[in-house]
Amino acid sequence: MRINGRTGLDGERERWTLVPESLDDLWHLSYVLEPGDLVSGDTTRRIQRDDDRMRDTGGEREPMSVTIGVEESEFHKFANRLRVSGTIESASREDQVGHHHTLNVEEREEVEIEKIWKPDQRDRIEEAVEATENADVAIATVEEGAASIHTVAQYGTEEYASLTGPTGKGEDARDRSELFADLASALSHLDVDTVLLAGPGFTKDEARQYIERNSPEVAEQFGATVDTSAAGDRGVHEVLKRGAVEEVQTETRIAEEAETIDELTERIATEGAATYGIESVAEAADYGAVEELLVLDDKLREERAGEGEWDVDANEVIETVEQQGGSVTVFSSEFAPGNQLSALGGIAALLRYRLE
């Protein structure tokens, strides 16, 4: 993310000029935007002229600049865009004001956002700016007869490839080098800065040696080799938890989430200093007992839009925690720790002390 400007307006509103530089940045913006915010950018819109109506052509698309009053926003990671829908508040063509429109925000296109920026939203944009300097990482997990590749992004991990091959066992078994060759081929088509190899036993080490001999250009991307108890999704979680990705991406969001959710579940299991659910968390915040607040991005966005089920104002809980020196971590609903937090009601807290 790049910040091209910040302008203070009347009251507490500010206008930020931003340039999303990656799919991650578009994802961040989707959770910053709320109903009532103003978003400005360039777009095209189908304009119906009088002669068009007579010929029933449906009109032609014309470029224009618009400012939209946000009603909803939706992150489309497979289309590489953020769709922001609402009513046009101002436009380079005045006759379009008041009409409904969807603005497609894409990578490397400047966009202006005018709103009252909440502290966690400011933090989120700052994190996105810092993350721009971080390396792109893939995790390749390898075990006997199978391998997988996951890419690491701030909105979560995504499976890039799943491979199967010979086990190398038995009299008629084929050589496991076939699996290693398939892995090298898949990695050669992946544009990342670093590949971490992980898995149980020595298979991953043999895979590394094979690729170093036969595909040195792919091996140049290799970072650390990590011992895990399994391959696949479980192995990826272990890599994140152990901080291997963090050595490459010091600010990797999901590595922090995995570690934090493990700490939370351990404390809950041992009846330690932790709590979950909106009412219990709000009560702990009032007592000044919250050391770290954990809240799910989807749930927070829903509550701020007035579409949630909580009887307590989420913003008030966040403000109370911050005023008393606690920290706030907004979890991604796209990653496994976020799913665990969702099962706990979408909000939880690590406490300074146990509440009776």
N, C-alpha and C positions, 0 to 999 in steps of 0.2 A: 504494500500500500504506500502511496505517496500523498502527502498533504501539501497541496499547492497554496493554501491560504485559509485563514480563520478570521472572520469578521464578527465583532460584537454588534448586536442589534438591540432594539428596545426590549426592556425587561431582561429576562434571563436567556433569551433566544440568541443563538449563534449560527452563522452560516459557514460551513466547512466546505472547501473545495478539495475534492479527493480524486485520485486516479487509481482504481483497482488494477493491480499488475498481475494477478493470478486468480485462479479459481477459488483459492482460499479467501482472497480479499472479498470476492463477491459473496461468499458464504458469511463472512463477518458482517457485511453491510446488511444482509437479510435479517440479522438479529439486532441491528442497531435501529432499523426503521420501525416506526410506530404509526398507528392511525393519527392523522392530524399533522404529521411532519410535511414539509415541502421539499420536493425533489425536482431539480432542474437539469435538463440535458437536451441534447439534439436527438431528433427522431424523424420519422416520416409518417405522414397521415394521409389517408385517402380522402380527397376533397371532391365532393359532388357538385358539379357546375350545372347551370340550367340546361346547356345543350347536352350534357351527359345524361340528365334525367330523360330528355326526349329520346336519346338513343339507347338508354338503359345499359350504359357501359359499366356502371358501378363506380365511376370516377377514377382519377389517377392519384398515385401517391406523390406527395410533395414533401421536401425537407422543411423542417421548421424547428424552432426552439420552443420548449414548453416548460412550464412549472406545474407540477401535479400535487394536489393535496392527497396524501397517501391514504388509501383505504386498506390495501393489503399488498404484501410483497411475497414472492416465492422464488426460492433458489432452485434453478434447473441445472444441476451439475453435469448432466449428459448433453445439454445444449450450450454449455459454457456461457450462461447468462443469468442475470437476476431480473425478474419481471416485476415491475412496480406499477400497480393499477390505482386509478383514482380519477378525480375530476380535474380538468384543466383549469388552473387558477389564473394563469396568464400565458400568452403565447405570442410568437412573432406574427401570427394572423389572429387579429382580435375576434373574428367571427367564430373561432374555434373554442373560445372561453366558455366554460360551463359544460362542455361535452366530456364524456367519459373516454379515457385513453389508457393504454398500457405502454409504459416506457421500458424498453429493453436496455438494461445497463450491462455493458460488456467489458472485457479486459482492455486496459489501456485507453479507455474513453473517459474523459473528465466528467464528473458529476458534482453538482452542488446539493448539499443537504442542509436545510434550515430547521432547527428544532431546539428544544431545551435539552441539552446533553447531560444525561445522568452520569455519575462518576464511573460506574462499571462500563458504560458505553464509551466513555473517553478512554478508559483503560484498554478496551477491546481494540480500538483503532490504533492506539499506541503499540499494542502487541503485534498488530498486523504490520505496522511500519518496521518494527524490529525484526519480524520474521522474514521480511524481504531479503535480508542479508544471509539467512540461513540456507544451508545446502539441502537439496532435494535428496531424499533417502528412500531406498527400497530394502525390504527384508526378504531374503530367499531362505526358506526353511527346507531342509533335506533330511530324509530318513530312508531306510531300506525300502526301495520300490516306489517311492513317491517324493515329489517336491512341489513347492508352491512359491509364488512371488506375490508379495503385497507391497503396494506403494503407500507411503506415509504422507498424509496431508493434515492440515490443521482441523479439517472437518471429520477426520477419522482415517482408518486404514481401509484400503480397497483391494480386493483380490485381483491381481493382474493376470495370473496364469496358474493353472493347476495341472501337474504333470504326473503321469504314472510310467513305470518302467520295470525292467527285470529286477529281481531281488538278488541275483548273483549267488543263489543257493541251489543246491541240487545238481545232479549230473548233467541234466539237459538245460540248465538255466543259461540264459544269454548274459553277456557281460554287462555290468551295471554302467559301463561307459556310455551306453545308449541314453540312459537317463541324464547323465552329466552333459552329454552333447545337446540334448533337447533343452536343458536348463541354460546352457551357454547361448544357444540360439535365441531363446526367449529374452534373456538379459540384453542381448545385442540390439534388440529393437526398443529398449526402454531408455528414455532420456533422463537419467538421474546423475547426481554427482557421486553418490556413494551407495554401495551395496553391502549390507551386512549379511553374513552367512550364519545360519543357526540350525540347531537340530540335536537330537540325541546321538550318543556314540561317536564313531569315527567316520561315518558316511560323509558328513559335511566337509571334513578335512580332506578326504579322498576326492570329493567333488572340486574343492578349491585347487588341489594339485593338478587334477585333470584339466581344468579350465586354464590354469596358469601355463600349462604346457601347450595346449591346443588352441586356445583363444586368448592370447595375451592382451589384446586390446580390450576385451571384456574384463579380464582380471585386474586391469589398471583401476577399475572402479571399486574394487574390494576394499572394505574397511575391516572392522573387527570380525572375528569368528566367535560365536556365542554358544555356550552349552545350554541346551534346554531339555526338558523332559519329553517333549513331543514336537512334531512339526505342525504346519497349518495354523489355524487361528490361535490355538492354545500356545504354540511356540512363539507366535508374534506377540501375544500378551506378555509372555515371560521376558522377551527381549525388551519391550517397552518398560516393564516394571524394573528391570535390572539397570536401566539407565544407559544401555548401549547406544540407543538412538540419541540420547541427550548429549553424548560425547561429540556427536556430529552436529546436532541441532540443539544448542544449549537451552533454547527456549521452547522446546517441543511441547506443545500443549497437551497432547494425549498421554505422553509419558507421565506428566504431573498428575493428570486425572487418574490414571491407573494406580499410581502410588497412593494417592489420596483416598480413593474408594476402597483400596485394600486396608488402609488404616482405619477407615470408618467401619467396615464390616468386621474387622477384628475386635474393635472396641465394643460394637454391638453384641457380638458373640460372647464376650467376656463381661458384659454389663459394665463397661467402662464409661469414660467421659465422652459420651456421644448421644445424640438424639436425632429423631427424624419425624417428618410430618409437620405441616404448617403451624398447628397450634402449639405443639411442643417446642418447635424452634423459635416461634415468636416469644413464648414465655422465657426461654433461655436467653434470648436477646434482651428482654426487659431486665433480667437479672444481671446483665453484663457478663454472662458466662460463655459467650460464643467466641472461640478462638479463630475458627475458620468456618464460614458459611458456604455450603455447597448447594447450588441451585441449577436446575436443568434449563437450558436455553429455550426450548420449546415451551415449557411451562411458564417461564418468566414472561416470554413474549405474549402468551395467551392471557395471562393475568393482567398485563399492562394494557392489553386491548379491551379489557372488560369482558372477556369471553370465558374466564376461568371459573373455578368452583370454590376458591379459597374465601373464607370469611375475613381474612386478615389482608391488609394492603401490603403487597410484596415490596413496594418501594420503601415503606416505612420500616420494614424489618431490615432491609439492606442498609438504610441510613442509620438505624440504631446500632447495628453491628459496627459500621465504619466509625461512628462517633465514639464508640467505646474501644477503639483500637483493634478490632477484629478485621480479618481479611475476607474477601469474597471471591469464590471461584465459580465461574459460570461454565457448566459442563455441556459438552456437545452431545446432542441426542443421536448423532451419527455413529458413536463409538460405544463399545461394550460397557465401560464404566457409566456412561450416561444411561444405558438401559438398566443398569443396576440401581442407579439413583431414581429412575422413573418408577421402579417397583417399590421404592420407599416413599412415594408420594411426590417426587420431584424436588424435594428440599430436605436437607439434613445439616447437621453441624457437628464439628469436632469442638468439644468444650474445654474450657480451662480447668474445670473441676466437675465432678459428678453431681447432678441434681437428684435429690431424693424425691 
